[in-house]
Amino acid sequence: MWKAFLPLIRPFLKTPEKGAATSVYLASSPEAEGITGEYFAGSKPTTSSPASHDTATAARLWQVSVDLVARAAGV
């Protein structure tokens, strides 16, 4: 079903090369050497969304992840 929508959303999607550009930059650029704990978009440091700083949501996500991994492992 999603294949029917692909032509409509394709203009909004990044190519694999563009999607990987920031990761490749951070892994290989001397300018990025030693930078840690930063959020990057478009190969530039930027501020992450306010939701990314919500510790209650982060704790819930962690617990859901633990539960799903335990379920998959049969624990």
VOTOR-211106 format. One record per residue (C-alpha): residue in one letter; x, y, z. Coordinates in steps of 0.1 Angstrom, whole numbers. Layout:
REM residues N
type:a, east:X, north:Y, up:Z;
...
//
This chain:
REM residues 75
type:m, east:0, north:0, up:0;
type:w, east:28, north:24, up:8;
type:k, east:42, north:20, up:-27;
type:a, east:11, north:38, up:-40;
type:f, east:21, north:69, up:-19;
type:l, east:58, north:68, up:-28;
type:p, east:56, north:90, up:-59;
type:l, east:38, north:116, up:-38;
type:i, east:63, north:117, up:-10;
type:r, east:95, north:111, up:-30;
type:p, east:102, north:148, up:-35;
type:f, east:104, north:151, up:3;
type:l, east:128, north:122, up:8;
type:k, east:166, north:124, up:9;
type:t, east:188, north:103, up:-13;
type:p, east:209, north:78, up:6;
type:e, east:240, north:100, up:-2;
type:k, east:223, north:131, up:12;
type:g, east:210, north:111, up:42;
type:a, east:245, north:99, up:50;
type:a, east:263, north:132, up:44;
type:t, east:263, north:145, up:80;
type:s, east:275, north:111, up:94;
type:v, east:302, north:109, up:68;
type:y, east:313, north:145, up:75;
type:l, east:314, north:138, up:113;
type:a, east:334, north:106, up:108;
type:s, east:359, north:119, up:84;
type:s, east:363, north:157, up:88;
type:p, east:393, north:171, up:108;
type:e, east:371, north:200, up:117;
type:a, east:347, north:177, up:136;
type:e, east:375, north:158, up:155;
type:g, east:370, north:158, up:192;
type:i, east:334, north:172, up:191;
type:t, east:311, north:152, up:213;
type:g, east:277, north:156, up:228;
type:e, east:264, north:179, up:200;
type:y, east:234, north:175, up:177;
type:f, east:241, north:180, up:140;
type:a, east:218, north:186, up:110;
type:g, east:231, north:194, up:76;
type:s, east:267, north:189, up:88;
type:k, east:263, north:218, up:112;
type:p, east:257, north:219, up:150;
type:t, east:222, north:228, up:159;
type:t, east:199, north:228, up:188;
type:s, east:177, north:197, up:192;
type:s, east:140, north:200, up:198;
type:p, east:126, north:207, up:233;
type:a, east:111, north:173, up:233;
type:s, east:146, north:157, up:231;
type:h, east:153, north:172, up:266;
type:d, east:121, north:157, up:282;
type:t, east:136, north:133, up:308;
type:a, east:102, north:117, up:316;
type:t, east:97, north:108, up:280;
type:a, east:133, north:95, up:277;
type:a, east:127, north:73, up:308;
type:r, east:95, north:59, up:293;
type:l, east:112, north:52, up:260;
type:w, east:140, north:34, up:278;
type:q, east:116, north:12, up:297;
type:v, east:96, north:4, up:266;
type:s, east:128, north:-6, up:249;
type:v, east:139, north:-28, up:278;
type:d, east:105, north:-45, up:278;
type:l, east:106, north:-51, up:240;
type:v, east:141, north:-65, up:241;
type:a, east:132, north:-88, up:270;
type:r, east:101, north:-100, up:252;
type:a, east:122, north:-107, up:220;
type:a, east:148, north:-125, up:241;
type:g, east:121, north:-146, up:258;
type:v, east:129, north:-133, up:292;
//
